Amino acid sequence: MTVLLDPTSERSPTIRPRLPRPERLDGLTIGILDIAKSRGDVFLHRLGERIAERGIAVKHYAKPTNTRVAPLPLRQQIAAEVNLVIEGLSD
Amino acid sequence: MAAGQFILAQRLTWRMAVADDLPQNGLVAVVKRDCPTCVLAAPVLGDLARNVGLTVYTQDDPSFPETVPGRIDDTGLDVSHRLKIEIVPTLIRFAAGREVARTYGWDRGEWQRLTGIAEFGRDLPDARPGCGARNVEPGVIERLKIRFNETGLSSRRIEIGEDEDEQEAMFARGWSDGLPLVPPTEERVLRMLDGTARDPQEVVGQVPPALAAATVEKIAINAVMAGCKPEYLPVVLAAVEAVLEESFAMHGVLATTMFVGPVVIVNGPVRRGIGMNAKGNALGQSNRANAAIGRALQLVIRNIGEGRPQEVDRATLGNPGKLTYCFAEDEEGSSWEPLSVERGLKPGQSAVTVFAGYGLQGIVDQKSRDPESLAKSFAGSLKALSNVKHAPSCDALLVVCPEHHRTFKNAGWSKARLYEELYRLCEIPGGELVAGARGIAEGGPQSLDGKIVNKFRPGGLMIVRAGGDAGMFSGIIAGWSAGGPRGSLPVTKEVRN
């Protein structure tokens, strides 16, 4: 284990906090990522429809397999195109 | 028990155990095999162990000295550290648990006095100097201080997991300017602090925008990350002190949408002492000292002051010098007084001057052979800063290359003379500056028409000499449009050890 000395004013926690949740979804683009779990596509497709009905932009993505992390180009594409991501993590 | 408490408890237990190991009364010697004087004294150590009792601690080879069967392995150096051994062999007498006498190296008279025995070591020379002890070797002393909780460092410790990449961990915490950092371990920070005699907890100033306290220790941590050597630290400290002077207006320099950041110019003997570059590529990728000192200053602002781009730092474009912008003046061979002397320090004093500036505008003049022509060349380029329609405009730092300086030197022009000529040559008819004049909407009010306006406020120009010996290429580092008393003034600080 390496111990480093904090170079900062120590006003923030050492553990990186999660990004704050957006207060509103208006004007944002939501990515929906199907990780290729069984029937996840059905659930996510319906979820996408419900979100789109509220006038919010939706983009759909899919991982080739749930057994591996998403390929780098897909991760970069998602990061570049949307503000937040919803994914289904189980069957 | 939290991990930190456990480590502390372990250290305290360790310390007590070490203290308990030492004899209450009698003689103690600390030696190492890799010391010819210890090897020389080994027979005497054996005699003392047999005849009067001697506890021998060995620093490197537990089988040494063979003459003392009960020698104690101190390859962990705990006892040596607790006894503050600096030279081996060291011979110490204890009485009632307290040290009452100590000698080091081999000196028959001293050893006889300390042991109270009149006759030994007849076959040996009268005296031999000892060798440096292992526990004070660089790299070792720091580890021992950490193990015994003696660092005096007060910054929060951040544990990086074994499987975690240190660089990525630092990037993720936002500590980096975009380039890799040297991980600020306790050992490295301790070694960095060796570069100054100042108390690690001394507060150098409050760093904007957070107005958080910059202690010497916090600055040292950032200097480590920037790649500094310990001997650079006094220059970094002086630069931090300088930008935190109220007149420099560091908050404004940071928060402005304009391009500027602190430019650091170093004068005096420290330049050569730490190997700064004032010659070819002085403003370029240059060398470690130039790059690391300027970077350390920026990391202090980023990490202690929380001055980060797209947060309080609102620069529209910024400039590459906001990674690092630091160089030394080429004083050797100059006929002009150094910038620091011009600004009130004594010749021979090391100093930094900070200037809120950006970028570099080259002045290419390969034909002027007299100072009048060259000064006009300089002035023409200076008048274009910020916008040809702006005056008074920003301050400026003129970096005169050696070949251009030679022209002034040969003609007997002092720096004061060049200032005088440049201010005169930078006077502009106000009509040229009016908004819309010359087909450019930018510009000043109609009231300028008919007046003469100087491009620079009085004192708004600074001149230094730097650069490679070949090339008639000087440069201008433009300042902030809010230069001067209403914004940022250059600040000069002595470099103190």
Interface residues (C-beta under 8 A of the other chain):
Chain A: M1 T2 V3 L4 L5 D6 P7 T8 S9 E10 R11 T14 R16
Chain B: L153 S155 R156 R157 I158 E159 I160 G161 E162 E166 A169 M170 A172 R173 W175 P183 P184 T185 E186 V189 V207 A210 A212 A213 E217 K218 I221 N222 M225 L299 N303 I304 G305 E306
